[in-house]
């Protein structure tokens, strides 16, 4: 399945002033957001494997993300020190105002509590995202939860969500891989974090 052309989801009129980001504490869950450390790569790989809704990449790729991209990745850790959420992202070399989110993973037991949304907001308020006015991610047509996540984030940030095809089905070497759509959220300018997730 693919899309023709592109579309803009106008959630509200784009904000003219910096938006104060409110990170809501996920309901019924005490978590700490932090930057990943080298040794987190193994547990992140296990989290992605348990999630079963994301492409499982090599364990090496997650070790590299944790080691070389900690400033734009987010680990969510529960009271027992277990990793229950992970966002991987980076600042693309082709643009200086965008952060690209590769994967958002939440443990099955913690879904529906706003954890993914809070991790994304935590990311864009980091110093590493100074100057970022757009967040991009790719989503497959069948991944409705992720589509709703990014549309909801755009609404929270009082901005738009532009959707266009990024990679068609024919670009993937493995048969049966869906096309990937780019969700481009922005423009926005995060002012500050007003509530920490504990």
SEGUVEX-202276 format. One record per residue (C-alpha): x negated, y negated, z; residue number from 1. Coordinates in Angstrom, 3 decimals. Last residue first. Layout:
N
@X:X Y:Y Z:Z resi:NUM;
...
This chain:
198
@X:-9.471 Y:-11.156 Z:37.840 resi:198;
@X:-8.455 Y:-12.793 Z:34.602 resi:197;
@X:-9.418 Y:-16.419 Z:34.921 resi:196;
@X:-6.848 Y:-19.129 Z:34.412 resi:195;
@X:-7.373 Y:-22.493 Z:32.755 resi:194;
@X:-9.863 Y:-21.616 Z:30.038 resi:193;
@X:-10.896 Y:-24.697 Z:28.131 resi:192;
@X:-10.163 Y:-26.846 Z:25.135 resi:191;
@X:-9.878 Y:-24.266 Z:22.372 resi:190;
@X:-9.713 Y:-25.958 Z:19.012 resi:189;
@X:-7.372 Y:-24.335 Z:16.560 resi:188;
@X:-7.099 Y:-24.071 Z:12.803 resi:187;
@X:-6.163 Y:-21.367 Z:12.798 resi:186;
@X:-5.593 Y:-17.639 Z:12.574 resi:185;
@X:-6.766 Y:-15.760 Z:9.505 resi:184;
@X:-5.264 Y:-12.262 Z:9.272 resi:183;
@X:-7.102 Y:-10.443 Z:6.489 resi:182;
@X:-5.318 Y:-7.400 Z:5.136 resi:181;
@X:-6.946 Y:-3.997 Z:4.816 resi:180;
@X:-5.820 Y:-1.452 Z:2.239 resi:179;
@X:-5.065 Y:1.989 Z:3.526 resi:178;
@X:-7.555 Y:4.836 Z:3.512 resi:177;
@X:-5.982 Y:7.909 Z:1.930 resi:176;
@X:-8.983 Y:8.954 Z:-0.093 resi:175;
@X:-12.424 Y:8.145 Z:1.271 resi:174;
@X:-14.658 Y:5.923 Z:-0.850 resi:173;
@X:-12.760 Y:2.732 Z:0.081 resi:172;
@X:-12.552 Y:-0.035 Z:-2.519 resi:171;
@X:-9.549 Y:1.549 Z:-4.222 resi:170;
@X:-7.339 Y:0.934 Z:-1.191 resi:169;
@X:-7.853 Y:-2.820 Z:-1.517 resi:168;
@X:-10.103 Y:-4.757 Z:0.870 resi:167;
@X:-9.276 Y:-8.304 Z:1.976 resi:166;
@X:-5.646 Y:-8.889 Z:1.024 resi:165;
@X:-4.215 Y:-12.117 Z:2.383 resi:164;
@X:-2.442 Y:-13.264 Z:5.534 resi:163;
@X:-2.604 Y:-16.812 Z:6.905 resi:162;
@X:-1.626 Y:-17.142 Z:10.564 resi:161;
@X:-0.864 Y:-20.710 Z:11.575 resi:160;
@X:-1.318 Y:-22.704 Z:14.769 resi:159;
@X:0.142 Y:-23.343 Z:18.189 resi:158;
@X:-2.526 Y:-21.232 Z:19.919 resi:157;
@X:0.150 Y:-19.070 Z:21.549 resi:156;
@X:1.902 Y:-18.687 Z:18.197 resi:155;
@X:-1.334 Y:-17.686 Z:16.497 resi:154;
@X:-1.953 Y:-15.133 Z:19.255 resi:153;
@X:1.499 Y:-13.666 Z:18.699 resi:152;
@X:0.830 Y:-13.284 Z:14.983 resi:151;
@X:-2.452 Y:-11.577 Z:15.870 resi:150;
@X:-0.883 Y:-9.106 Z:18.294 resi:149;
@X:2.176 Y:-8.481 Z:16.115 resi:148;
@X:-0.015 Y:-7.385 Z:13.214 resi:147;
@X:-2.050 Y:-5.259 Z:15.617 resi:146;
@X:1.095 Y:-3.501 Z:16.878 resi:145;
@X:2.364 Y:-3.021 Z:13.288 resi:144;
@X:-0.660 Y:-1.083 Z:12.077 resi:143;
@X:0.912 Y:0.401 Z:8.934 resi:142;
@X:-0.245 Y:-2.368 Z:6.598 resi:141;
@X:-3.876 Y:-2.157 Z:7.802 resi:140;
@X:-5.314 Y:-5.091 Z:9.738 resi:139;
@X:-8.394 Y:-7.208 Z:9.115 resi:138;
@X:-9.452 Y:-9.864 Z:11.582 resi:137;
@X:-10.163 Y:-13.572 Z:11.472 resi:136;
@X:-10.285 Y:-16.246 Z:14.157 resi:135;
@X:-10.547 Y:-19.865 Z:13.081 resi:134;
@X:-11.683 Y:-23.147 Z:14.612 resi:133;
@X:-14.967 Y:-21.972 Z:16.118 resi:132;
@X:-17.306 Y:-24.837 Z:17.008 resi:131;
@X:-18.235 Y:-23.331 Z:20.359 resi:130;
@X:-17.544 Y:-19.610 Z:20.079 resi:129;
@X:-20.724 Y:-18.465 Z:21.842 resi:128;
@X:-19.745 Y:-20.792 Z:24.697 resi:127;
@X:-16.806 Y:-18.520 Z:25.359 resi:126;
@X:-13.224 Y:-19.781 Z:25.021 resi:125;
@X:-12.604 Y:-17.790 Z:21.836 resi:124;
@X:-13.489 Y:-14.492 Z:23.510 resi:123;
@X:-11.309 Y:-14.901 Z:26.601 resi:122;
@X:-8.361 Y:-15.646 Z:24.350 resi:121;
@X:-9.000 Y:-12.415 Z:22.458 resi:120;
@X:-9.281 Y:-10.465 Z:25.717 resi:119;
@X:-6.004 Y:-11.944 Z:26.999 resi:118;
@X:-4.116 Y:-10.915 Z:23.862 resi:117;
@X:-5.467 Y:-7.366 Z:24.101 resi:116;
@X:-4.543 Y:-7.083 Z:27.797 resi:115;
@X:-0.967 Y:-8.291 Z:27.434 resi:114;
@X:0.523 Y:-5.442 Z:29.439 resi:113;
@X:1.964 Y:-3.348 Z:26.609 resi:112;
@X:-0.954 Y:-0.960 Z:26.577 resi:111;
@X:-2.794 Y:-0.025 Z:29.764 resi:110;
@X:-2.399 Y:3.757 Z:29.839 resi:109;
@X:-3.301 Y:4.021 Z:26.157 resi:108;
@X:-6.685 Y:2.359 Z:26.753 resi:107;
@X:-6.943 Y:-0.865 Z:24.801 resi:106;
@X:-9.085 Y:-1.360 Z:21.712 resi:105;
@X:-9.487 Y:-4.426 Z:19.532 resi:104;
@X:-11.796 Y:-3.937 Z:16.556 resi:103;
@X:-13.695 Y:-6.119 Z:14.090 resi:102;
@X:-12.848 Y:-9.616 Z:15.249 resi:101;
@X:-14.423 Y:-12.269 Z:13.032 resi:100;
@X:-15.259 Y:-15.636 Z:14.588 resi:99;
@X:-14.982 Y:-18.598 Z:12.262 resi:98;
@X:-16.279 Y:-22.173 Z:12.019 resi:97;
@X:-19.813 Y:-21.579 Z:10.723 resi:96;
@X:-19.066 Y:-19.590 Z:7.603 resi:95;
@X:-20.924 Y:-17.063 Z:5.428 resi:94;
@X:-23.097 Y:-15.690 Z:8.233 resi:93;
@X:-20.023 Y:-14.365 Z:10.024 resi:92;
@X:-19.841 Y:-15.007 Z:13.810 resi:91;
@X:-19.269 Y:-11.630 Z:15.446 resi:90;
@X:-16.603 Y:-9.506 Z:17.074 resi:89;
@X:-15.891 Y:-6.386 Z:19.064 resi:88;
@X:-13.071 Y:-6.398 Z:21.594 resi:87;
@X:-12.898 Y:-3.716 Z:24.259 resi:86;
@X:-10.410 Y:-2.548 Z:26.861 resi:85;
@X:-10.079 Y:-0.027 Z:29.666 resi:84;
@X:-13.743 Y:0.326 Z:30.643 resi:83;
@X:-13.756 Y:1.974 Z:34.056 resi:82;
@X:-15.376 Y:0.147 Z:36.968 resi:81;
@X:-12.834 Y:1.357 Z:39.501 resi:80;
@X:-11.119 Y:-2.013 Z:39.700 resi:79;
@X:-10.698 Y:-2.120 Z:35.918 resi:78;
@X:-13.198 Y:-3.293 Z:33.308 resi:77;
@X:-12.346 Y:-5.204 Z:30.160 resi:76;
@X:-15.363 Y:-5.522 Z:27.860 resi:75;
@X:-15.553 Y:-8.389 Z:25.394 resi:74;
@X:-17.793 Y:-8.799 Z:22.353 resi:73;
@X:-18.953 Y:-12.107 Z:20.892 resi:72;
@X:-21.849 Y:-12.851 Z:23.259 resi:71;
@X:-22.733 Y:-9.157 Z:23.531 resi:70;
@X:-23.597 Y:-8.869 Z:19.812 resi:69;
@X:-27.020 Y:-7.150 Z:19.707 resi:68;
@X:-26.889 Y:-4.573 Z:22.500 resi:67;
@X:-23.166 Y:-3.907 Z:22.819 resi:66;
@X:-22.595 Y:-3.991 Z:19.073 resi:65;
@X:-25.634 Y:-1.796 Z:18.448 resi:64;
@X:-24.468 Y:0.838 Z:20.947 resi:63;
@X:-21.062 Y:0.723 Z:19.289 resi:62;
@X:-22.592 Y:1.358 Z:15.853 resi:61;
@X:-24.750 Y:4.172 Z:17.231 resi:60;
@X:-21.682 Y:6.001 Z:18.524 resi:59;
@X:-20.608 Y:6.254 Z:14.907 resi:58;
@X:-17.296 Y:4.736 Z:13.898 resi:57;
@X:-13.849 Y:5.840 Z:14.984 resi:56;
@X:-11.321 Y:4.009 Z:12.832 resi:55;
@X:-8.607 Y:2.800 Z:15.169 resi:54;
@X:-5.287 Y:4.276 Z:16.331 resi:53;
@X:-6.629 Y:7.307 Z:18.204 resi:52;
@X:-7.200 Y:5.244 Z:21.388 resi:51;
@X:-9.126 Y:8.088 Z:22.982 resi:50;
@X:-11.873 Y:7.871 Z:20.340 resi:49;
@X:-12.100 Y:4.103 Z:20.704 resi:48;
@X:-12.450 Y:4.480 Z:24.475 resi:47;
@X:-15.107 Y:7.176 Z:24.071 resi:46;
@X:-17.110 Y:4.888 Z:21.758 resi:45;
@X:-16.795 Y:2.100 Z:24.336 resi:44;
@X:-18.077 Y:4.454 Z:27.018 resi:43;
@X:-21.176 Y:5.255 Z:24.945 resi:42;
@X:-21.846 Y:1.634 Z:24.037 resi:41;
@X:-21.639 Y:0.437 Z:27.639 resi:40;
@X:-25.330 Y:1.269 Z:28.227 resi:39;
@X:-26.526 Y:-1.767 Z:26.309 resi:38;
@X:-24.394 Y:-4.217 Z:28.282 resi:37;
@X:-21.046 Y:-5.635 Z:27.258 resi:36;
@X:-20.051 Y:-9.200 Z:28.137 resi:35;
@X:-17.468 Y:-9.446 Z:30.868 resi:34;
@X:-13.745 Y:-9.491 Z:31.500 resi:33;
@X:-12.622 Y:-8.247 Z:34.903 resi:32;
@X:-9.375 Y:-6.393 Z:35.345 resi:31;
@X:-6.601 Y:-6.044 Z:37.882 resi:30;
@X:-3.605 Y:-4.452 Z:36.197 resi:29;
@X:0.100 Y:-4.598 Z:36.966 resi:28;
@X:0.839 Y:-7.291 Z:34.412 resi:27;
@X:-2.198 Y:-8.538 Z:32.526 resi:26;
@X:-3.414 Y:-11.843 Z:34.035 resi:25;
@X:-2.488 Y:-14.553 Z:31.585 resi:24;
@X:-5.335 Y:-16.409 Z:29.957 resi:23;
@X:-4.128 Y:-19.927 Z:29.367 resi:22;
@X:-6.041 Y:-21.688 Z:26.617 resi:21;
@X:-5.700 Y:-25.463 Z:26.575 resi:20;
@X:-5.141 Y:-26.351 Z:22.940 resi:19;
@X:-7.194 Y:-29.184 Z:21.501 resi:18;
@X:-4.972 Y:-31.823 Z:19.890 resi:17;
@X:-3.189 Y:-31.844 Z:16.528 resi:16;
@X:-1.533 Y:-28.468 Z:17.125 resi:15;
@X:-0.308 Y:-26.735 Z:13.986 resi:14;
@X:3.497 Y:-26.782 Z:13.649 resi:13;
@X:4.841 Y:-23.502 Z:14.963 resi:12;
@X:4.598 Y:-19.844 Z:13.960 resi:11;
@X:3.968 Y:-20.544 Z:10.301 resi:10;
@X:3.115 Y:-17.161 Z:8.834 resi:9;
@X:1.290 Y:-17.920 Z:5.627 resi:8;
@X:1.331 Y:-15.510 Z:2.732 resi:7;
@X:-1.077 Y:-14.155 Z:0.186 resi:6;
@X:-1.159 Y:-12.806 Z:-3.324 resi:5;
@X:0.210 Y:-9.320 Z:-3.821 resi:4;
@X:0.022 Y:-6.991 Z:-0.868 resi:3;
@X:-1.259 Y:-3.469 Z:-0.807 resi:2;
@X:0.000 Y:0.000 Z:0.000 resi:1;
